[in-house]
């Protein structure tokens, strides 16, 4: 009788083993925080699909609490510290919101550096894992990307030449870009994306520089009437560099198979996909402006030369500043250019 009870108990334990395994493989929820609006192209076509893909490939064991538009509080400039300190698990943010804190990444925001967003995003990943590794050593980088060519959006007049910018109050997203605007004759005003609509409405700024794809998320096609873009052959006026970073301890706490899922959705390929996806939304953003009858000015390659000449001072000053900080400014710039050219030979559009 005792033997039968013992066997029954052993069988029950054996049958219960799968339940124990299932308990060990319970789902993990990650908090994803960003400043992008919930109806923005970036959120809908890039952030959400990325999270959905990770969840699917984990068999549902990785779930996300997704918070666009700074819904967990704080400012866009505080996002990196939120993920570093473990307040949230993953962020997508613009390092340029904290001027000078991440000096090496600024090489990719120098005027007329980028060619297309896919190539430049892959180059940025490579760059940050070689000469730029120290910038984000406090977190685990998952992906990095840049947006498509920057466009000038103005309330009151078209921008056709450098002279047209003189005295205009123009918003820039990061330190190199606001410096560039100053050398172009504008009054540069740095501010994060969510602050632009109010600033345009109140006249705090007369214009802003943004890629086409983000324009609808801030109703920029309604708040501005004139848009100036550069011919592709003339190069892109600027781009901005973004990072998607994860809290290091949170990543390290994951079981090996879930780390692999995160790893499979990180790196150079994911960075290229993000850049390509973001730039891929440019035509739709541009259409919101043309559908309203707004004026789009295309600055030809010949006219772009004056922009390039004046903006070149930013590059020279930036390299000198990097040297003063104990970094090799020329090496950083040259590495960025070499990598952008390398990936540009294989990336499309």
Buried (B, 14 or more C-beta within 10 A) or exposed (E): EEEEEEEEEEEEEEEEEEEEEEEEEEEBEBBBBBBBBBEBBBBBBBBBEBBEBBBEBBEEBBBBBBBBBBEBEBEBBBBBBBBBEEBBBBBBBBBBBBBEBBBBBBBBBBBBBBBBBBBBBBBBBBBBBEBBEEBBEBBBBBBBBBBBBBBBBBBEBBBBBBEBBEEBBBBBBBBBBBBBBBBBBBBBBBBBBBBBBEBBEEEBBBBBBBBBBBBBBBBBBBBBBBBBBBBEEBBBBBBBBBBBBBBBEBBEEBEEEBEEBBEBBBBBEBBBBBBBBBBBBBEBBBEBBEEEEBEBBEBEEEBBEBBBEBBBBBBEBBBEBBBEEEBEBEBBBBBBBEBBEBBBEEBEE
